[in-house]
Amino acid sequence: MENYKDTTATETGRREGIGGRVEDMAERMREQTMEASSRLSGLANRTKEGVKDGVNAATDYVRSKDVSEMGQDLMSLMRRYPAQSMAVALLLGVWAGRSMRNRNNSSYYNS
């Protein structure tokens, strides 16, 4: 009977030890989740502010320039970055071609 009590006490101690470790792990996970949430919230706020600033800058630019000035700025940018300009032109051409092809195919199937 004494052996049974010792075994029961040992098992109870083990369970309490395991329970404590599980609680510690859960607490660490809660803390890490809160830290990650805080970091993501900060990142979202910085991104939102960056987008807002970019939209404001673009709005100010469009309001302050006429079409010919914007064209000159675009030409200057294309001369400064020729490879990137060609890549953008290629992508726009592919996009326009696919859009036209999809429009023609959808009207063919809908008739």
N, C-alpha and C positions, 0 to 999 in steps of 0.2 A: 504494500500500500504506500509505503514511504517512497518507493521508486516511482510510483505513479504520480505522486505529488511533485517530485523533482522534475519529472518529464513535463508535467503540465506547467510548472513554473518556468521551465526553460523555453517551452513553446510560446508561452505568453510573452516572455521577454523578447523572443525573436520577432514575434508579430508586432510588438510595440516598437522595436528597433526598425523594422521594415516600414511600419506606418509612419514613423518619424522621418525616415529618409524620403518616403513618397511625398509627405507634406513639404519637406524642404525643396524637393524637385518642383513641386507645384508652385511654391512661392517664387522660386527662381524663374520659372516659366512666366508667371504673372508679371514679375518685374521686367523681364526681357520684352514681353509683349507691350507693356506700357512704354518702355524706352523706344521700341520700334515705332509704335503709334505716334509718339511725340516727334520722332525724326521725320516720319512720313508727313505729319501735319505741317511741320516747318518747311519741308520740301514743296508741298502743295502750295503753301502761302507764297514762297519765293517764286514758284513757277507762275502763279496767278499774277503776282506783281510784275514779273518780267513780261508776260503777255500783254498786260494792261499798258505798260510803258511802251512796248513795241507798237501796239495799236495807236496809242496817242501820238507817237513819233510819225507813224505812217500818215495819220490824219493831218497832222501839221504840215508834212511834206506836200501832200496832195493839195491842201488849201493854199500853200504859199507858191506853188509852181503852176505854170500853164503847160499845156500839152507839148509844145515845142521844147520847153526847158526839160521836161521829163524825158523826151526822146533823146536830147543831147546827153543827159545824165546816163541813160541806158547805153548809148553808144560808147561813152567814156568807160563805163563799167565793162562792156564787152571787149574793148581794146585792152583794158587792164588785165582781164582774166579770159583769154581766148579759149583755152581748153575747156574750162567750166562752162563757158557760153555755148560752145558747140555741144557739150553733153546735155545741157538744158534744152537746146533747140532739138536735138535728137529725141529726147524723151517727150517733148511736146508734140513732135511729129508723129511718134508712135501712138501716143495717147489720142491725138486727133484722128489718125487713121483707124484705130480700133473703134472709136466712137462712131465714126461714119459707117464702118462696116456693120457694127451692131445695130445701128439705126436702120440700115438697109435690110439686114436680115430679119429684124423684128417686123418691119412693115411687110416683108414677103410672107412671113408666116401668119400674120394677122389678116391678110386679104383673103 
